């Protein structure tokens, strides 16, 4: 019997990363909020992570929308070009 697939919605793409501090910059194509779980896909190191904080222009925000460039802390190994999904 086939397993039910969970629908994932594309919400952004990693445009830049800062390895030393574990921060990615994401160009959003959908909305996200602190507390959402995002799934980073694009290489060998796909991972999911719950958003604990986000910033726009170095100011903390709890919600971001399509078109925003958002910085967020991640513990997984993201790469430029990774696509980001939300269930």
PAZARO-165801 format. One record per atom (N, C-alpha, C): residue number from 1; residue in one letter; atom name; y, x, z. Coordinates in steps of 0.001 Angstrom, whole numbers, plus 500000, padded with zeros to 6 digits. Layout:
% PAZARO-165801
@seq: NUM	type: A	atom: CA	c2: Y	c1: X	c3: Z
...
% end
This chain:
% PAZARO-165801
@seq: 1	type: X	atom: N	c2: 498828	c1: 500844	c3: 500000
@seq: 1	type: X	atom: CA	c2: 500000	c1: 500000	c3: 500000
@seq: 1	type: X	atom: C	c2: 501242	c1: 500895	c3: 500000
@seq: 2	type: X	atom: N	c2: 502227	c1: 500570	c3: 499199
@seq: 2	type: X	atom: CA	c2: 503445	c1: 501371	c3: 499083
@seq: 2	type: X	atom: C	c2: 504345	c1: 501160	c3: 500286
@seq: 3	type: X	atom: N	c2: 504998	c1: 502249	c3: 500716
@seq: 3	type: X	atom: CA	c2: 505936	c1: 502152	c3: 501830
@seq: 3	type: X	atom: C	c2: 507262	c1: 501590	c3: 501343
@seq: 4	type: X	atom: N	c2: 507921	c1: 500837	c3: 502183
@seq: 4	type: X	atom: CA	c2: 509241	c1: 500311	c3: 501836
@seq: 4	type: X	atom: C	c2: 510241	c1: 501456	c3: 501866
@seq: 5	type: X	atom: N	c2: 511062	c1: 501561	c3: 500839
@seq: 5	type: X	atom: CA	c2: 512063	c1: 502612	c3: 500790
@seq: 5	type: X	atom: C	c2: 513363	c1: 502094	c3: 501390
@seq: 6	type: X	atom: N	c2: 514019	c1: 502948	c3: 502157
@seq: 6	type: X	atom: CA	c2: 515304	c1: 502614	c3: 502734
@seq: 6	type: X	atom: C	c2: 516372	c1: 502897	c3: 501697
@seq: 7	type: X	atom: N	c2: 517265	c1: 501956	c3: 501487
@seq: 7	type: X	atom: CA	c2: 518327	c1: 502158	c3: 500517
@seq: 7	type: X	atom: C	c2: 519390	c1: 503070	c3: 501103
@seq: 8	type: X	atom: N	c2: 519750	c1: 504101	c3: 500334
@seq: 8	type: X	atom: CA	c2: 520780	c1: 505030	c3: 500763
@seq: 8	type: X	atom: C	c2: 521988	c1: 504860	c3: 499851
@seq: 9	type: X	atom: N	c2: 523153	c1: 504916	c3: 500451
@seq: 9	type: X	atom: CA	c2: 524401	c1: 504799	c3: 499699
@seq: 9	type: X	atom: C	c2: 525101	c1: 506149	c3: 499669
@seq: 10	type: X	atom: N	c2: 525464	c1: 506606	c3: 498472
@seq: 10	type: X	atom: CA	c2: 526204	c1: 507846	c3: 498329
@seq: 10	type: X	atom: C	c2: 527596	c1: 507642	c3: 498910
@seq: 11	type: X	atom: N	c2: 527992	c1: 508516	c3: 499847
@seq: 11	type: X	atom: CA	c2: 529312	c1: 508382	c3: 500476
@seq: 11	type: X	atom: C	c2: 530172	c1: 509626	c3: 500308
@seq: 12	type: X	atom: N	c2: 529632	c1: 510684	c3: 499696
@seq: 12	type: X	atom: CA	c2: 530469	c1: 511860	c3: 499510
@seq: 12	type: X	atom: C	c2: 529722	c1: 513072	c3: 499023
@seq: 13	type: X	atom: N	c2: 530485	c1: 514160	c3: 498916
@seq: 13	type: X	atom: CA	c2: 529959	c1: 515426	c3: 498420
@seq: 13	type: X	atom: C	c2: 530641	c1: 516571	c3: 499166
@seq: 14	type: X	atom: N	c2: 529861	c1: 517581	c3: 499538
@seq: 14	type: X	atom: CA	c2: 530414	c1: 518760	c3: 500207
@seq: 14	type: X	atom: C	c2: 531203	c1: 519565	c3: 499186
@seq: 15	type: X	atom: N	c2: 532487	c1: 519784	c3: 499479
@seq: 15	type: X	atom: CA	c2: 533332	c1: 520557	c3: 498566
@seq: 15	type: X	atom: C	c2: 533601	c1: 521960	c3: 499070
@seq: 16	type: X	atom: N	c2: 533452	c1: 522174	c3: 500371
@seq: 16	type: X	atom: CA	c2: 533679	c1: 523499	c3: 500936
@seq: 16	type: X	atom: C	c2: 532969	c1: 523586	c3: 502278
@seq: 17	type: X	atom: N	c2: 532608	c1: 524795	c3: 502678
@seq: 17	type: X	atom: CA	c2: 532005	c1: 524944	c3: 503993
@seq: 17	type: X	atom: C	c2: 532460	c1: 526230	c3: 504652
@seq: 18	type: X	atom: N	c2: 532460	c1: 526163	c3: 505965
@seq: 18	type: X	atom: CA	c2: 532825	c1: 527295	c3: 506810
@seq: 18	type: X	atom: C	c2: 531601	c1: 527610	c3: 507667
@seq: 19	type: X	atom: N	c2: 530769	c1: 528553	c3: 507193
@seq: 19	type: X	atom: CA	c2: 529502	c1: 528870	c3: 507859
@seq: 19	type: X	atom: C	c2: 529677	c1: 529286	c3: 509309
@seq: 20	type: X	atom: N	c2: 530638	c1: 530165	c3: 509571
@seq: 20	type: X	atom: CA	c2: 530776	c1: 530731	c3: 510922
@seq: 20	type: X	atom: C	c2: 531055	c1: 529676	c3: 511983
@seq: 21	type: X	atom: N	c2: 531800	c1: 528626	c3: 511637
@seq: 21	type: X	atom: CA	c2: 532127	c1: 527597	c3: 512624
@seq: 21	type: X	atom: C	c2: 531335	c1: 526305	c3: 512418
@seq: 22	type: X	atom: N	c2: 530461	c1: 526265	c3: 511385
@seq: 22	type: X	atom: CA	c2: 529597	c1: 525107	c3: 511165
@seq: 22	type: X	atom: C	c2: 530342	c1: 523850	c3: 510758
@seq: 23	type: X	atom: N	c2: 531356	c1: 524007	c3: 509899
@seq: 23	type: X	atom: CA	c2: 532160	c1: 522862	c3: 509457
@seq: 23	type: X	atom: C	c2: 532049	c1: 522723	c3: 507943
@seq: 24	type: X	atom: N	c2: 531926	c1: 521474	c3: 507482
@seq: 24	type: X	atom: CA	c2: 531935	c1: 521177	c3: 506049
@seq: 24	type: X	atom: C	c2: 533161	c1: 520328	c3: 505732
@seq: 25	type: X	atom: N	c2: 533665	c1: 520489	c3: 504512
@seq: 25	type: X	atom: CA	c2: 534715	c1: 519614	c3: 504000
@seq: 25	type: X	atom: C	c2: 534045	c1: 518701	c3: 502992
@seq: 26	type: X	atom: N	c2: 534275	c1: 517402	c3: 503149
@seq: 26	type: X	atom: CA	c2: 533617	c1: 516391	c3: 502336
@seq: 26	type: X	atom: C	c2: 534652	c1: 515549	c3: 501616
@seq: 27	type: X	atom: N	c2: 534477	c1: 515371	c3: 500312
@seq: 27	type: X	atom: CA	c2: 535280	c1: 514424	c3: 499526
@seq: 27	type: X	atom: C	c2: 534506	c1: 513114	c3: 499551
@seq: 28	type: X	atom: N	c2: 535107	c1: 512094	c3: 500157
@seq: 28	type: X	atom: CA	c2: 534401	c1: 510826	c3: 500345
@seq: 28	type: X	atom: C	c2: 534494	c1: 509912	c3: 499118
@seq: 29	type: X	atom: N	c2: 533360	c1: 509279	c3: 498829
@seq: 29	type: X	atom: CA	c2: 533310	c1: 508250	c3: 497791
@seq: 29	type: X	atom: C	c2: 532958	c1: 506905	c3: 498428
@seq: 30	type: X	atom: N	c2: 532931	c1: 506881	c3: 499753
@seq: 30	type: X	atom: CA	c2: 532664	c1: 505684	c3: 500536
@seq: 30	type: X	atom: C	c2: 533241	c1: 505891	c3: 501925
@seq: 31	type: X	atom: N	c2: 533083	c1: 504912	c3: 502788
@seq: 31	type: X	atom: CA	c2: 533656	c1: 505022	c3: 504131
@seq: 31	type: X	atom: C	c2: 532599	c1: 505501	c3: 505126
@seq: 32	type: X	atom: N	c2: 533061	c1: 506238	c3: 506134
@seq: 32	type: X	atom: CA	c2: 532197	c1: 506718	c3: 507215
@seq: 32	type: X	atom: C	c2: 532948	c1: 506605	c3: 508536
@seq: 33	type: X	atom: N	c2: 532188	c1: 506515	c3: 509611
@seq: 33	type: X	atom: CA	c2: 532759	c1: 506438	c3: 510955
@seq: 33	type: X	atom: C	c2: 532033	c1: 507400	c3: 511875
@seq: 34	type: X	atom: N	c2: 532718	c1: 507834	c3: 512936
@seq: 34	type: X	atom: CA	c2: 532055	c1: 508618	c3: 513963
@seq: 34	type: X	atom: C	c2: 530904	c1: 507768	c3: 514498
@seq: 35	type: X	atom: N	c2: 529739	c1: 508381	c3: 514646
@seq: 35	type: X	atom: CA	c2: 528546	c1: 507660	c3: 515094
@seq: 35	type: X	atom: C	c2: 527583	c1: 507349	c3: 513964
@seq: 36	type: X	atom: N	c2: 528062	c1: 507364	c3: 512703
@seq: 36	type: X	atom: CA	c2: 527177	c1: 507151	c3: 511556
@seq: 36	type: X	atom: C	c2: 526232	c1: 508340	c3: 511413
@seq: 37	type: X	atom: N	c2: 525031	c1: 508082	c3: 510906
@seq: 37	type: X	atom: CA	c2: 524113	c1: 509161	c3: 510565
@seq: 37	type: X	atom: C	c2: 524196	c1: 509392	c3: 509072
@seq: 38	type: X	atom: N	c2: 524484	c1: 510630	c3: 508695
@seq: 38	type: X	atom: CA	c2: 524606	c1: 511007	c3: 507287
@seq: 38	type: X	atom: C	c2: 523439	c1: 511896	c3: 506904
@seq: 39	type: X	atom: N	c2: 523039	c1: 511831	c3: 505645
@seq: 39	type: X	atom: CA	c2: 521938	c1: 512621	c3: 505120
@seq: 39	type: X	atom: C	c2: 522464	c1: 513539	c3: 504026
@seq: 40	type: X	atom: N	c2: 522313	c1: 514839	c3: 504234
@seq: 40	type: X	atom: CA	c2: 522783	c1: 515855	c3: 503307
@seq: 40	type: X	atom: C	c2: 521612	c1: 516250	c3: 502412
@seq: 41	type: X	atom: N	c2: 521790	c1: 516114	c3: 501091
@seq: 41	type: X	atom: CA	c2: 520724	c1: 516442	c3: 500154
@seq: 41	type: X	atom: C	c2: 521268	c1: 517271	c3: 499008
@seq: 42	type: X	atom: N	c2: 520463	c1: 518227	c3: 498560
@seq: 42	type: X	atom: CA	c2: 520888	c1: 518997	c3: 497409
@seq: 42	type: X	atom: C	c2: 520197	c1: 520334	c3: 497283
@seq: 43	type: X	atom: N	c2: 519441	c1: 520718	c3: 498246
@seq: 43	type: X	atom: CA	c2: 518771	c1: 522006	c3: 498196
@seq: 43	type: X	atom: C	c2: 517476	c1: 521954	c3: 498972
@seq: 44	type: X	atom: N	c2: 517042	c1: 523114	c3: 499397
@seq: 44	type: X	atom: CA	c2: 515807	c1: 523215	c3: 500169
@seq: 44	type: X	atom: C	c2: 515975	c1: 522717	c3: 501601
@seq: 45	type: X	atom: N	c2: 517208	c1: 522674	c3: 502084
@seq: 45	type: X	atom: CA	c2: 517458	c1: 522375	c3: 503492
@seq: 45	type: X	atom: C	c2: 518100	c1: 521004	c3: 503668
@seq: 46	type: X	atom: N	c2: 517482	c1: 519949	c3: 503160
@seq: 46	type: X	atom: CA	c2: 518003	c1: 518598	c3: 503344
@seq: 46	type: X	atom: C	c2: 517871	c1: 518228	c3: 504820
@seq: 47	type: X	atom: N	c2: 518880	c1: 517517	c3: 505339
@seq: 47	type: X	atom: CA	c2: 518849	c1: 517152	c3: 506755
@seq: 47	type: X	atom: C	c2: 519714	c1: 515930	c3: 507002
@seq: 48	type: X	atom: N	c2: 519463	c1: 515281	c3: 508117
@seq: 48	type: X	atom: CA	c2: 520276	c1: 514163	c3: 508572
@seq: 48	type: X	atom: C	c2: 521002	c1: 514563	c3: 509843
@seq: 49	type: X	atom: N	c2: 522175	c1: 514009	c3: 510013
@seq: 49	type: X	atom: CA	c2: 522957	c1: 514358	c3: 511195
@seq: 49	type: X	atom: C	c2: 523907	c1: 513223	c3: 511556
@seq: 50	type: X	atom: N	c2: 524002	c1: 512944	c3: 512861
@seq: 50	type: X	atom: CA	c2: 524926	c1: 511937	c3: 513363
@seq: 50	type: X	atom: C	c2: 526314	c1: 512560	c3: 513480
@seq: 51	type: X	atom: N	c2: 527328	c1: 511873	c3: 512979
@seq: 51	type: X	atom: CA	c2: 528696	c1: 512386	c3: 513034
@seq: 51	type: X	atom: C	c2: 529210	c1: 512275	c3: 514464
@seq: 52	type: X	atom: N	c2: 529567	c1: 513433	c3: 515041
@seq: 52	type: X	atom: CA	c2: 530111	c1: 513419	c3: 516402
@seq: 52	type: X	atom: C	c2: 531635	c1: 513521	c3: 516391
@seq: 53	type: X	atom: N	c2: 532200	c1: 514107	c3: 515321
@seq: 53	type: X	atom: CA	c2: 533655	c1: 514181	c3: 515204
@seq: 53	type: X	atom: C	c2: 534031	c1: 514437	c3: 513747
@seq: 54	type: X	atom: N	c2: 535236	c1: 513993	c3: 513399
@seq: 54	type: X	atom: CA	c2: 535769	c1: 514197	c3: 512049
@seq: 54	type: X	atom: C	c2: 537251	c1: 514481	c3: 512164
@seq: 55	type: X	atom: N	c2: 537774	c1: 515200	c3: 511171
@seq: 55	type: X	atom: CA	c2: 539206	c1: 515466	c3: 511132
@seq: 55	type: X	atom: C	c2: 539730	c1: 515294	c3: 509705
@seq: 56	type: X	atom: N	c2: 540945	c1: 514787	c3: 509620
@seq: 56	type: X	atom: CA	c2: 541703	c1: 514750	c3: 508370
@seq: 56	type: X	atom: C	c2: 543010	c1: 515464	c3: 508660
@seq: 57	type: X	atom: N	c2: 543316	c1: 516485	c3: 507873
@seq: 57	type: X	atom: CA	c2: 544527	c1: 517289	c3: 508090
@seq: 57	type: X	atom: C	c2: 544634	c1: 517775	c3: 509535
@seq: 58	type: X	atom: N	c2: 543521	c1: 518257	c3: 510069
@seq: 58	type: X	atom: CA	c2: 543433	c1: 518828	c3: 511425
@seq: 58	type: X	atom: C	c2: 543744	c1: 517839	c3: 512545
@seq: 59	type: X	atom: N	c2: 543615	c1: 516554	c3: 512261
@seq: 59	type: X	atom: CA	c2: 543799	c1: 515518	c3: 513280
@seq: 59	type: X	atom: C	c2: 542494	c1: 514733	c3: 513420
@seq: 60	type: X	atom: N	c2: 542052	c1: 514522	c3: 514659
@seq: 60	type: X	atom: CA	c2: 540823	c1: 513764	c3: 514899
@seq: 60	type: X	atom: C	c2: 540976	c1: 512329	c3: 514412
@seq: 61	type: X	atom: N	c2: 539930	c1: 511828	c3: 513739
@seq: 61	type: X	atom: CA	c2: 539889	c1: 510442	c3: 513288
@seq: 61	type: X	atom: C	c2: 538515	c1: 509879	c3: 513622
@seq: 62	type: X	atom: N	c2: 538428	c1: 508566	c3: 513742
@seq: 62	type: X	atom: CA	c2: 537138	c1: 507932	c3: 514003
@seq: 62	type: X	atom: C	c2: 536608	c1: 507208	c3: 512773
@seq: 63	type: X	atom: N	c2: 537448	c1: 507072	c3: 511731
@seq: 63	type: X	atom: CA	c2: 537066	c1: 506372	c3: 510504
@seq: 63	type: X	atom: C	c2: 537746	c1: 507069	c3: 509328
@seq: 64	type: X	atom: N	c2: 537030	c1: 507164	c3: 508207
@seq: 64	type: X	atom: CA	c2: 537604	c1: 507722	c3: 506979
@seq: 64	type: X	atom: C	c2: 537112	c1: 506892	c3: 505802
@seq: 65	type: X	atom: N	c2: 537933	c1: 506830	c3: 504750
@seq: 65	type: X	atom: CA	c2: 537623	c1: 505958	c3: 503619
@seq: 65	type: X	atom: C	c2: 537519	c1: 506737	c3: 502313
@seq: 66	type: X	atom: N	c2: 537101	c1: 506033	c3: 501281
@seq: 66	type: X	atom: CA	c2: 536964	c1: 506609	c3: 499945
@seq: 66	type: X	atom: C	c2: 538244	c1: 507352	c3: 499554
@seq: 67	type: X	atom: N	c2: 538063	c1: 508580	c3: 499027
@seq: 67	type: X	atom: CA	c2: 539191	c1: 509392	c3: 498591
@seq: 67	type: X	atom: C	c2: 539674	c1: 510395	c3: 499618
@seq: 68	type: X	atom: N	c2: 539296	c1: 510203	c3: 500887
@seq: 68	type: X	atom: CA	c2: 539716	c1: 511140	c3: 501934
@seq: 68	type: X	atom: C	c2: 538916	c1: 512442	c3: 501849
@seq: 69	type: X	atom: N	c2: 539572	c1: 513552	c3: 502203
@seq: 69	type: X	atom: CA	c2: 538908	c1: 514840	c3: 502396
@seq: 69	type: X	atom: C	c2: 538772	c1: 515024	c3: 503900
@seq: 70	type: X	atom: N	c2: 537530	c1: 515096	c3: 504371
@seq: 70	type: X	atom: CA	c2: 537251	c1: 515078	c3: 505800
@seq: 70	type: X	atom: C	c2: 536524	c1: 516359	c3: 506202
@seq: 71	type: X	atom: N	c2: 536916	c1: 516922	c3: 507336
@seq: 71	type: X	atom: CA	c2: 536185	c1: 518030	c3: 507927
@seq: 71	type: X	atom: C	c2: 535278	c1: 517490	c3: 509008
@seq: 72	type: X	atom: N	c2: 534034	c1: 517957	c3: 509031
@seq: 72	type: X	atom: CA	c2: 533115	c1: 517527	c3: 510090
@seq: 72	type: X	atom: C	c2: 532192	c1: 518676	c3: 510480
@seq: 73	type: X	atom: N	c2: 531876	c1: 518715	c3: 511744
@seq: 73	type: X	atom: CA	c2: 530989	c1: 519739	c3: 512293
@seq: 73	type: X	atom: C	c2: 529548	c1: 519331	c3: 512009
@seq: 74	type: X	atom: N	c2: 528742	c1: 520294	c3: 511535
@seq: 74	type: X	atom: CA	c2: 527318	c1: 520042	c3: 511289
@seq: 74	type: X	atom: C	c2: 526500	c1: 521195	c3: 511849
@seq: 75	type: X	atom: N	c2: 525278	c1: 520885	c3: 512250
@seq: 75	type: X	atom: CA	c2: 524400	c1: 521940	c3: 512744
@seq: 75	type: X	atom: C	c2: 523377	c1: 522344	c3: 511692
@seq: 76	type: X	atom: N	c2: 523188	c1: 521495	c3: 510665
@seq: 76	type: X	atom: CA	c2: 522254	c1: 521808	c3: 509590
@seq: 76	type: X	atom: C	c2: 522850	c1: 522771	c3: 508585
@seq: 77	type: X	atom: N	c2: 522012	c1: 523220	c3: 507653
@seq: 77	type: X	atom: CA	c2: 522433	c1: 524190	c3: 506645
@seq: 77	type: X	atom: C	c2: 522904	c1: 523459	c3: 505390
@seq: 78	type: X	atom: N	c2: 524183	c1: 523127	c3: 505342
@seq: 78	type: X	atom: CA	c2: 524768	c1: 522452	c3: 504185
@seq: 78	type: X	atom: C	c2: 525188	c1: 523488	c3: 503150
@seq: 79	type: X	atom: N	c2: 525341	c1: 523032	c3: 501895
@seq: 79	type: X	atom: CA	c2: 525809	c1: 523894	c3: 500816
@seq: 79	type: X	atom: C	c2: 526845	c1: 523143	c3: 500002
@seq: 80	type: X	atom: N	c2: 527741	c1: 523886	c3: 499358
@seq: 80	type: X	atom: CA	c2: 528702	c1: 523245	c3: 498465
@seq: 80	type: X	atom: C	c2: 527928	c1: 522497	c3: 497389
@seq: 81	type: X	atom: N	c2: 528376	c1: 521282	c3: 497109
@seq: 81	type: X	atom: CA	c2: 527718	c1: 520460	c3: 496096
@seq: 81	type: X	atom: C	c2: 526682	c1: 519505	c3: 496659
@seq: 82	type: X	atom: N	c2: 526287	c1: 519676	c3: 497925
@seq: 82	type: X	atom: CA	c2: 525341	c1: 518733	c3: 498526
@seq: 82	type: X	atom: C	c2: 525899	c1: 517330	c3: 498473
@seq: 83	type: X	atom: N	c2: 525052	c1: 516376	c3: 498130
@seq: 83	type: X	atom: CA	c2: 525447	c1: 514965	c3: 498153
@seq: 83	type: X	atom: C	c2: 525144	c1: 514423	c3: 499539
@seq: 84	type: X	atom: N	c2: 525990	c1: 513480	c3: 499982
@seq: 84	type: X	atom: CA	c2: 525863	c1: 512927	c3: 501319
@seq: 84	type: X	atom: C	c2: 525643	c1: 511422	c3: 501205
@seq: 85	type: X	atom: N	c2: 524599	c1: 510971	c3: 501889
@seq: 85	type: X	atom: CA	c2: 524219	c1: 509565	c3: 501866
@seq: 85	type: X	atom: C	c2: 524275	c1: 508966	c3: 503265
@seq: 86	type: X	atom: N	c2: 524447	c1: 507648	c3: 503290
@seq: 86	type: X	atom: CA	c2: 524431	c1: 506888	c3: 504540
@seq: 86	type: X	atom: C	c2: 523533	c1: 505685	c3: 504306
@seq: 87	type: X	atom: N	c2: 522684	c1: 505347	c3: 505282
@seq: 87	type: X	atom: CA	c2: 521818	c1: 504164	c3: 505145
@seq: 87	type: X	atom: C	c2: 522572	c1: 502915	c3: 505433
% end
